[in-house]
Amino acid sequence: MKLRPGPAGRTPEVAGHRPWSKIRHKRDELLPGEREEDDARELVEAGTELAGALSGGAVGTIGGPLGIVAGAATGVLVQRAARAVVRRLSHRERERVGAALIFIDEDSARREERGERVRNDGFFDDRGRVRPEAEDLLEAVLRQAAVTCQERKLPFLARLYSAVKYGAAVGGDDALYLLGLAGALTFREFQALAVYAHRVEHEQELLEAWFERKAGQVDPIPSVLLELDDLYERRLLGVSSGGQIVEGGLTWDSIGPGSSHEFSTLRLARAGEQLVRLAGLDEIGEDDRRAWLALLEGPVLPPHYS
């Protein structure tokens, strides 16, 4: 199969062949390398509809699946990672993995349009007999995508990979740790981190939620408070004390669960800032942020409630 560069040399296209959507192979006729590409292509095709639903409209990968799974070294990584995760996936899990590949491709395209360049610090290089850090991370992202039941998390899990792909300041081990954290969080916790990424904008609402709670006027949703505690215990949130952001339990001012501190005094801790930046959680929309704030306030209690 002969490939020629697409626009700006970025996207390979098949020379002298029909469009990618009409290319079909009999699997037993494919060589091992071609099977890897076929696995990845099928995942992308399976995930197209889900990716469109999650992004609020139709999605178009530059050059179709070949634009993601073929070409340069990153295309080879996609093929290898797809091979590693494709076995024993349910139909819905394959759709999630395909959607994640599409989101990675779309975010990569946006970064290139902004002038960002793929890192060249050895992140994509084999380490002797050990595969590249990039391949470790990509497989981890795709596995996390496959098993997440809250599919609204998919664009943000995918973006974590593309952010690291273009950002040499983040090591592979750091990225894997943050991905593990992101996988363990609920989408509501993503919303909470987004609120604190826009804390100045929501400061009045956070103050009102705290004082109404202390006055017994509202009854916050218990699970929302527990999720706030969880973010604090994971040191994604800290508390403002003496002009500094202190992680939970490190000083007298920070002792206690996160929900025991005035909501407006909570801040993104260093790990929280990094996760928000890499996963793009600050781009969670205002409606979703205010929906979380409404849960934090909880329903208004009747005057003589006891």
SEVOKOL-944080 format. One line per 3 residues: their letters; for each residue x, y, z of N, C-alpha, C. Coordinates in steps of 0.02 Angstrom, whole numbers, padded with zeros to 5 digits. Layout:
N
a = X,Y,Z,X,Y,Z,X,Y,Z | ...
REM end
This chain:
306
mkl = 00042,-00059,00000,00000,00000,00000,00044,00062,00000 | 00038,00103,-00050,00080,00162,-00056,00043,00222,-00027 | 00078,00261,00016,00048,00319,00048,00079,00382,00021
rpg = 00040,00434,00015,00068,00498,-00002,00046,00548,00051 | 00087,00600,00065,00069,00648,00117,00005,00684,00100 | -00033,00700,00152,-00092,00742,00145,-00073,00814,00152
pag = -00121,00859,00170,-00106,00931,00178,-00051,00942,00229 | -00004,00984,00212,00052,01003,00255,00094,00942,00274 | 00089,00888,00234,00129,00829,00247,00106,00790,00308
rtp = 00047,00807,00335,00027,00778,00399,-00011,00712,00391 | -00058,00710,00345,-00103,00654,00343,-00090,00610,00283 | -00072,00547,00293,-00061,00503,00236,-00126,00487,00202
eva = -00123,00480,00137,-00180,00458,00098,-00158,00400,00055 | -00206,00358,00036,-00189,00300,-00004,-00188,00320,-00077 | -00131,00309,-00109,-00123,00328,-00179,-00153,00273,-00223
ghr = -00197,00293,-00269,-00224,00247,-00317,-00274,00198,-00288 | -00302,00212,-00230,-00351,00168,-00199,-00416,00205,-00187 | -00467,00168,-00172,-00531,00198,-00155,-00527,00232,-00087
pws = -00575,00275,-00069,-00575,00306,-00003,-00572,00253,00052 | -00544,00274,00110,-00534,00227,00165,-00597,00191,00187 | -00654,00226,00182,-00716,00196,00206,-00738,00136,00163
kir = -00709,00129,00103,-00728,00074,00059,-00674,00020,00055 | -00619,00030,00091,-00566,-00020,00091,-00585,-00074,00140 | -00586,-00136,00118,-00603,-00191,00162,-00552,-00247,00150
hkr = -00532,-00280,00203,-00483,-00333,00198,-00514,-00398,00224 | -00492,-00453,00197,-00505,-00517,00229,-00448,-00528,00278 | -00464,-00536,00341,-00414,-00534,00393,-00361,-00588,00384
del = -00380,-00646,00360,-00330,-00699,00353,-00281,-00687,00296 | -00293,-00637,00254,-00247,-00621,00200,-00198,-00567,00220 | -00205,-00539,00281,-00162,-00483,00302,-00099,-00508,00334
lpg = -00045,-00473,00323,00018,-00485,00358,00012,-00458,00428 | 00056,-00478,00475,00050,-00455,00545,00046,-00380,00552 | 00089,-00342,00518,00087,-00269,00523,00022,-00240,00497
ere = -00005,-00272,00444,-00068,-00248,00416,-00126,-00263,00463 | -00121,-00318,00500,-00175,-00334,00548,-00178,-00282,00603 | -00120,-00258,00626,-00119,-00206,00678,-00154,-00144,00652
edd = -00139,-00125,00589,-00170,-00065,00561,-00245,-00076,00553 | -00264,-00138,00534,-00335,-00152,00525,-00372,-00149,00591 | -00341,-00175,00646,-00372,-00170,00712,-00385,-00097,00730
are = -00334,-00055,00720,-00341,00016,00738,-00394,00050,00696 | -00395,00033,00631,-00445,00065,00586,-00515,00046,00608 | -00525,-00018,00625,-00592,-00040,00645,-00614,-00006,00710
lve = -00567,00005,00756,-00584,00039,00818,-00607,00111,00804 | -00571,00145,00760,-00589,00214,00744,-00658,00216,00711 | -00669,00170,00664,-00735,00169,00631,-00790,00156,00682
agt = -00777,00111,00730,-00828,00094,00781,-00842,00154,00826 | -00791,00196,00839,-00799,00251,00886,-00823,00316,00857 | -00832,00319,00791,-00849,00383,00759,-00916,00411,00784
ela = -00967,00368,00788,-01033,00392,00809,-01032,00415,00882 | -00999,00377,00925,-00995,00396,00996,-00957,00461,01004 | -00902,00469,00969,-00863,00531,00973,-00905,00591,00952
gal = -00946,00582,00900,-00989,00636,00878,-01041,00653,00930 | -01070,00602,00962,-01120,00615,01014,-01090,00652,01073 | -01029,00634,01093,-00998,00665,01151,-00974,00736,01137
sgg = -00957,00750,01074,-00932,00816,01058,-00986,00863,01033 | -01048,00837,01030,-01104,00880,01012,-01114,00890,00938 | -01083,00849,00897,-01092,00856,00824,-01051,00805,00788
avg = -01051,00809,00722,-01013,00763,00681,-00939,00774,00692 | -00902,00720,00690,-00829,00725,00695,-00799,00701,00630 | -00743,00731,00612,-00709,00710,00551,-00635,00706,00564
tig = -00607,00646,00562,-00535,00639,00569,-00503,00655,00502 | -00449,00692,00503,-00416,00712,00442,-00393,00650,00405 | -00421,00637,00345,-00401,00579,00307,-00433,00514,00329
gpl = -00483,00517,00373,-00515,00456,00396,-00470,00417,00442 | -00486,00353,00455,-00445,00313,00500,-00371,00311,00481 | -00355,00313,00416,-00285,00312,00398,-00248,00373,00424
giv = -00284,00428,00434,-00252,00487,00461,-00230,00478,00533 | -00258,00428,00568,-00240,00415,00637,-00192,00356,00642 | -00203,00304,00602,-00168,00242,00613,-00109,00230,00566
aga = -00099,00274,00517,-00044,00263,00471,00006,00320,00473 | 00061,00309,00440,00109,00364,00433,00168,00360,00479 | 00179,00414,00517,00240,00422,00556,00241,00377,00617
atg = 00291,00388,00659,00302,00346,00718,00240,00344,00763 | 00205,00400,00769,00146,00401,00813,00092,00355,00785 | 00087,00348,00718,00040,00302,00689,00056,00230,00707
vlv = 00120,00213,00708,00141,00146,00728,00123,00133,00801 | 00132,00183,00844,00113,00176,00914,00039,00161,00921 | -00002,00197,00882,-00074,00186,00885,-00090,00113,00866
qra = -00057,00089,00814,-00070,00020,00792,-00051,-00030,00845 | 00007,-00020,00876,00029,-00066,00928,-00017,-00064,00989 | -00036,-00004,01009,-00080,00003,01067,-00148,-00027,01053
ara = -00172,-00018,00992,-00237,-00047,00973,-00233,-00123,00977 | -00178,-00152,00953,-00171,-00225,00957,-00172,-00249,01029 | -00140,-00210,01073,-00135,-00230,01144,-00203,-00230,01179
vvr = -00248,-00186,01159,-00311,-00180,01196,-00371,-00210,01160 | -00364,-00227,01095,-00423,-00245,01056,-00451,-00313,01075 | -00410,-00358,01102,-00434,-00424,01118,-00485,-00422,01176
rls = -00538,-00461,01169,-00587,-00471,01222,-00626,-00407,01240 | -00628,-00360,01196,-00668,-00300,01209,-00740,-00312,01186 | -00787,-00287,01226,-00857,-00289,01203,-00866,-00237,01148
hre = -00924,-00240,01117,-00938,-00192,01063,-00935,-00121,01089 | -00966,-00109,01147,-00966,-00040,01173,-00897,-00018,01193 | -00856,-00064,01220,-00787,-00046,01238,-00747,-00028,01176
rer = -00758,-00063,01121,-00723,-00046,01058,-00744,00024,01035 | -00807,00041,01043,-00830,00108,01024,-00795,00161,01066 | -00788,00148,01131,-00754,00197,01174,-00682,00207,01154
vga = -00647,00151,01140,-00577,00156,01120,-00571,00194,01054 | -00615,00179,01007,-00614,00214,00943,-00628,00288,00952 | -00676,00305,00995,-00691,00376,01008,-00630,00411,01038
ali = -00595,00376,01084,-00535,00407,01114,-00482,00420,01061 | -00473,00374,01015,-00424,00386,00961,-00443,00446,00919 | -00508,00454,00907,-00531,00512,00868,-00518,00576,00906
fid = -00533,00577,00971,-00521,00638,01011,-00446,00655,01014 | -00404,00604,01018,-00331,00617,01017,-00311,00649,00952 | -00337,00623,00897,-00320,00649,00831,-00344,00721,00823
eds = -00406,00735,00845,-00433,00802,00838,-00393,00852,00880 | -00376,00833,00942,-00339,00879,00985,-00268,00889,00958 | -00238,00837,00930,-00172,00844,00899,-00174,00892,00841
arr = -00227,00888,00801,-00233,00934,00744,-00239,01007,00767 | -00278,01018,00821,-00284,01086,00847,-00217,01112,00873 | -00179,01069,00905,-00114,01090,00932,-00066,01108,00875
eer = -00067,01069,00823,-00024,01084,00766,-00044,01150,00732 | -00108,01162,00729,-00131,01226,00701,-00108,01285,00742 | -00100,01274,00808,-00075,01328,00852,00001,01333,00851
ger = 00033,01290,00812,00105,01293,00807,00142,01249,00856 | 00107,01207,00894,00142,01162,00940,00174,01106,00900 | 00228,01078,00928,00265,01025,00895,00270,00964,00940
vrn = 00269,00906,00909,00276,00843,00946,00344,00843,00980 | 00345,00822,01042,00407,00822,01081,00459,00776,01048 | 00522,00794,01056,00577,00754,01026,00631,00738,01077
dgf = 00609,00723,01138,00656,00710,01193,00665,00636,01208 | 00647,00594,01161,00654,00522,01171,00590,00488,01195 | 00537,00526,01203,00473,00499,01227,00446,00444,01181
fdd = 00460,00449,01117,00435,00400,01068,00487,00347,01050 | 00544,00347,01082,00598,00302,01064,00597,00239,01107 | 00615,00183,01076,00624,00121,01114,00679,00130,01165
rgr = 00670,00096,01223,00720,00100,01276,00753,00031,01283 | 00797,00016,01234,00826,-00051,01232,00771,-00101,01216 | 00760,-00148,01261,00708,-00198,01250,00640,-00174,01277
vrp = 00641,-00115,01306,00579,-00088,01334,00548,-00040,01283 | 00483,-00044,01274,00449,-00003,01224,00448,00070,01246 | 00432,00117,01201,00433,00188,01218,00382,00206,01273
eae = 00398,00260,01309,00351,00286,01359,00285,00305,01327 | 00288,00331,01266,00227,00352,01231,00180,00293,01221 | 00208,00235,01205,00166,00177,01195,00134,00153,01260
dll = 00173,00155,01315,00145,00139,01380,00084,00183,01395 | 00093,00248,01385,00040,00296,01401,-00021,00287,01356 | -00009,00278,01291,-00065,00272,01245,-00106,00209,01260
eav = -00072,00153,01273,-00109,00093,01290,-00149,00104,01354 | -00119,00137,01404,-00154,00150,01467,-00216,00194,01455 | -00210,00245,01413,-00267,00288,01397,-00323,00247,01364
lrq = -00304,00205,01315,-00355,00167,01279,-00388,00115,01325 | -00350,00084,01370,-00379,00038,01417,-00426,00074,01465 | -00406,00134,01488,-00448,00173,01532,-00512,00194,01496
aav = -00505,00212,01432,-00564,00231,01393,-00612,00172,01386 | -00586,00112,01375,-00628,00054,01365,-00672,00039,01425 | -00645,00048,01485,-00681,00026,01545,-00721,00081,01578
tcq = -00713,00144,01556,-00750,00197,01590,-00824,00193,01573 | -00866,00191,01625,-00938,00190,01613,-00966,00260,01603 | -00932,00310,01629,-00953,00379,01619,-00920,00405,01555
erk = -00954,00397,01500,-00923,00411,01435,-00908,00485,01424 | -00938,00529,01466,-00922,00600,01460,-00849,00614,01478 | -00817,00566,01511,-00746,00574,01529,-00700,00562,01470
lpf = -00724,00530,01417,-00680,00508,01363,-00639,00565,01331 | -00670,00622,01313,-00629,00674,01281,-00572,00698,01326 | -00582,00697,01391,-00531,00722,01437,-00476,00671,01450
lar = -00495,00607,01452,-00444,00554,01457,-00401,00555,01394 | -00432,00562,01336,-00395,00563,01274,-00348,00623,01270 | -00372,00680,01293,-00332,00742,01289,-00269,00737,01332
lys = -00272,00697,01384,-00213,00690,01426,-00156,00661,01386 | -00171,00614,01341,-00117,00586,01298,-00091,00639,01250 | -00135,00672,01214,-00112,00720,01164,-00075,00779,01196
avk = -00095,00798,01257,-00059,00852,01291,00012,00831,01307 | 00022,00770,01329,00089,00745,01346,00129,00734,01281 | 00096,00713,01229,00129,00704,01164,00162,00768,01140
yga = 00132,00825,01156,00158,00889,01134,00192,00928,01191 | 00199,00898,01250,00227,00935,01306,00283,00898,01340 | 00345,00918,01325,00403,00884,01351,00412,00893,01426
avg = 00376,00939,01457,00385,00953,01528,00356,00898,01573 | 00316,00853,01545,00283,00801,01583,00313,00733,01565 | 00340,00698,01615,00369,00632,01604,00316,00579,01597
gdd = 00335,00522,01568,00287,00468,01558,00260,00441,01623 | 00302,00432,01674,00278,00406,01738,00230,00454,01771 | 00244,00519,01767,00198,00569,01795,00131,00566,01760
aly = 00133,00560,01694,00071,00557,01656,00031,00495,01673 | 00064,00438,01682,00028,00376,01699,-00005,00383,01767 | 00029,00415,01814,00000,00424,01881,-00063,00469,01877
llg = -00058,00524,01840,-00115,00569,01833,-00172,00535,01797 | -00156,00494,01747,-00208,00457,01712,-00244,00409,01759 | -00206,00376,01803,-00238,00332,01852,-00285,00370,01898
lag = -00264,00431,01919,-00308,00472,01959,-00372,00490,01920 | -00362,00512,01858,-00420,00532,01817,-00468,00475,01807 | -00441,00414,01799,-00484,00356,01790,-00525,00341,01852
alt = -00497,00356,01911,-00532,00341,01973,-00584,00393,01992 | -00580,00452,01962,-00627,00506,01978,-00692,00498,01940 | -00746,00525,01969,-00810,00527,01934,-00812,00590,01890
fre = -00860,00592,01845,-00867,00653,01804,-00886,00712,01848 | -00924,00699,01902,-00940,00754,01948,-00877,00783,01979 | -00828,00740,01993,-00765,00766,02020,-00727,00806,01967
fqa = -00734,00786,01903,-00707,00828,01849,-00741,00897,01851 | -00807,00897,01861,-00843,00961,01864,-00818,01003,01923 | -00806,00971,01980,-00782,01008,02039,-00714,01039,02025
lav = -00669,01001,01994,-00603,01029,01977,-00610,01087,01928 | -00658,01082,01882,-00670,01136,01834,-00695,01199,01871 | -00738,01189,01921,-00762,01247,01961,-00703,01282,01994
yah = -00658,01243,02024,-00601,01274,02058,-00549,01301,02010 | -00549,01276,01948,-00507,01307,01897,-00534,01376,01878 | -00600,01386,01888,-00633,01451,01876,-00657,01480,01943
rve = -00617,01472,01995,-00639,01489,02063,-00661,01562,02069 | -00624,01608,02039,-00640,01679,02046,-00711,01692,02018 | -00726,01659,01964,-00792,01668,01933,-00848,01641,01978
heq = -00833,01589,02017,-00885,01556,02057,-00878,01570,02132 | -00836,01617,02151,-00822,01628,02222,-00884,01645,02262 | -00927,01687,02235,-00988,01707,02271,-01033,01647,02283
ell = -01040,01604,02233,-01082,01545,02240,-01054,01497,02292 | -00987,01490,02293,-00955,01447,02343,-00966,01474,02413 | -00960,01540,02421,-00972,01571,02486,-01044,01560,02509
eaw = -01091,01572,02465,-01162,01564,02483,-01177,01492,02502 | -01149,01443,02463,-01161,01373,02478,-01136,01355,02547 | -01078,01383,02567,-01050,01368,02633,-01092,01398,02689
fer = -01108,01462,02683,-01144,01494,02738,-01215,01470,02744 | -01247,01453,02689,-01315,01423,02692,-01313,01355,02725 | -01260,01318,02712,-01252,01253,02744,-01242,01261,02820
kag = -01198,01307,02840,-01184,01317,02911,-01246,01343,02947 | -01288,01381,02912,-01349,01408,02943,-01406,01357,02943 | -01394,01298,02914,-01445,01246,02912,-01501,01260,02863
qvd = -01488,01304,02815,-01540,01322,02767,-01543,01274,02707 | -01489,01238,02694,-01487,01192,02638,-01458,01126,02662 | -01468,01074,02622,-01444,01008,02639,-01404,00981,02579
pip = -01337,00991,02578,-01297,00968,02520,-01304,00893,02509 | -01298,00873,02445,-01301,00802,02428,-01241,00767,02461 | -01252,00718,02503,-01197,00686,02540,-01141,00660,02495
svl = -01158,00629,02439,-01107,00600,02396,-01063,00655,02364 | -01091,00714,02354,-01052,00770,02327,-00999,00792,02378 | -01020,00794,02442,-00971,00811,02495,-00917,00758,02501
lel = -00936,00695,02492,-00887,00641,02496,-00838,00645,02437 | -00863,00665,02379,-00819,00674,02321,-00771,00732,02333 | -00795,00784,02365,-00752,00840,02382,-00697,00817,02431
ddl = -00716,00775,02479,-00667,00746,02525,-00616,00705,02487 | -00639,00668,02438,-00596,00624,02398,-00543,00665,02361 | -00564,00720,02330,-00517,00763,02294,-00466,00793,02342
yer = -00487,00807,02402,-00443,00836,02453,-00393,00783,02477 | -00417,00723,02489,-00373,00669,02512,-00323,00649,02458 | -00341,00654,02396,-00295,00638,02341,-00247,00696,02327
rll = -00254,00750,02365,-00212,00810,02358,-00217,00843,02289 | -00276,00837,02260,-00292,00875,02200,-00319,00944,02220 | -00350,00948,02278,-00371,01011,02308,-00332,01022,02373
gvs = -00319,01085,02388,-00290,01105,02451,-00330,01162,02480 | -00305,01192,02533,-00340,01247,02565,-00294,01308,02567 | -00323,01366,02558,-00285,01429,02561,-00271,01445,02634
sgg = -00206,01452,02652,-00187,01467,02721,-00124,01509,02721 | -00129,01569,02750,-00070,01612,02755,-00042,01632,02688 | -00085,01640,02639,-00061,01660,02573,-00033,01603,02532
qiv = -00037,01541,02558,-00013,01483,02521,-00068,01432,02513 | -00058,01386,02465,-00105,01331,02456,-00075,01270,02490 | -00108,01246,02542,-00082,01192,02583,-00122,01129,02569
egg = -00087,01074,02556,-00122,01010,02545,-00146,00982,02611 | -00199,00942,02606,-00233,00917,02666,-00188,00882,02715 | -00193,00901,02779,-00158,00868,02833,-00087,00890,02845
ltw = -00062,00937,02805,00008,00958,02813,00016,01013,02866 | -00037,01049,02882,-00034,01100,02935,-00098,01094,02977 | -00099,01129,03035,-00159,01128,03076,-00219,01155,03038
dsi = -00207,01205,02996,-00262,01236,02959,-00293,01188,02908 | -00254,01138,02887,-00279,01095,02834,-00304,01028,02859 | -00305,01017,02925,-00328,00954,02953,-00404,00948,02944
gpg = -00426,00886,02931,-00497,00874,02922,-00514,00861,02850 | -00573,00833,02837,-00594,00821,02768,-00604,00885,02729 | -00601,00881,02663,-00608,00940,02621,-00673,00977,02633
ssh = -00727,00940,02643,-00793,00972,02651,-00800,01007,02718 | -00751,00999,02764,-00755,01034,02828,-00725,01104,02823 | -00695,01121,02766,-00666,01187,02756,-00714,01231,02716
efs = -00713,01295,02730,-00755,01340,02691,-00742,01330,02617 | -00796,01319,02579,-00788,01300,02509,-00747,01350,02469 | -00753,01414,02484,-00718,01464,02444,-00643,01467,02461
tlr = -00622,01433,02515,-00551,01433,02532,-00513,01375,02500 | -00550,01328,02470,-00518,01273,02436,-00488,01297,02370 | -00432,01267,02352,-00396,01286,02291,-00371,01223,02256
lar = -00355,01230,02192,-00321,01176,02158,-00250,01170,02186 | -00231,01110,02208,-00162,01097,02228,-00120,01086,02165 | -00055,01076,02174,-00011,01070,02115,-00032,01013,02069
age = -00046,00954,02099,-00066,00898,02057,-00133,00912,02023 | -00178,00946,02058,-00242,00964,02029,-00234,01012,01970 | -00190,01061,01977,-00177,01108,01922,-00150,01070,01862
qlv = -00105,01023,01875,-00075,00986,01819,-00126,00943,01784 | -00168,00909,01823,-00220,00867,01792,-00269,00909,01752 | -00290,00966,01780,-00336,01011,01744,-00305,01034,01678
rla = -00242,01052,01680,-00209,01077,01620,-00201,01023,01567 | -00179,00964,01587,-00166,00911,01538,-00231,00882,01509 | -00281,00872,01551,-00344,00842,01528,-00392,00894,01500
gld = -00375,00958,01507,-00420,01011,01481,-00484,01018,01520 | -00482,01003,01585,-00543,01006,01626,-00569,01077,01634 | -00525,01126,01624,-00548,01196,01629,-00595,01214,01571
eig = -00599,01170,01521,-00644,01182,01464,-00713,01152,01475 | -00723,01120,01532,-00792,01098,01548,-00835,01160,01554 | -00892,01159,01521,-00932,01219,01512,-00966,01246,01575
edd = -00988,01307,01570,-01019,01341,01627,-01081,01305,01651 | -01121,01277,01606,-01181,01242,01628,-01164,01183,01672 | -01113,01145,01653,-01092,01088,01694,-01063,01110,01760
rra = -01027,01166,01761,-00999,01191,01824,-01054,01213,01871 | -01104,01249,01844,-01158,01272,01887,-01203,01214,01910 | -01207,01162,01871,-01244,01103,01892,-01212,01072,01953
wla = -01145,01070,01955,-01111,01044,02014,-01121,01090,02075 | -01118,01155,02064,-01130,01202,02119,-01200,01195,02148 | -01248,01181,02106,-01317,01171,02130,-01321,01109,02175
lle = -01284,01057,02158,-01282,00997,02200,-01246,01011,02266 | -01195,01053,02263,-01158,01071,02324,-01204,01109,02372 | -01245,01152,02346,-01293,01188,02389,-01346,01141,02415
gpv = -01370,01096,02371,-01423,01050,02392,-01490,01084,02397 | -01542,01046,02411,-01609,01074,02415,-01617,01119,02477 | -01660,01169,02469,-01675,01214,02526,-01719,01177,02575
lpp = -01703,01184,02639,-01741,01149,02691,-01800,01192,02713 | -01855,01161,02735,-01912,01200,02761,-01892,01236,02825 | -01926,01290,02842,-01907,01332,02899,-01897,01295,02965
hys = -01938,01246,02980,-01934,01212,03045,-01907,01142,03039 | -01864,01134,02989,-01835,01068,02978,-01789,01049,03036 | -01793,00988,03060,-01747,00965,03113,-01731,00892,03104
REM end
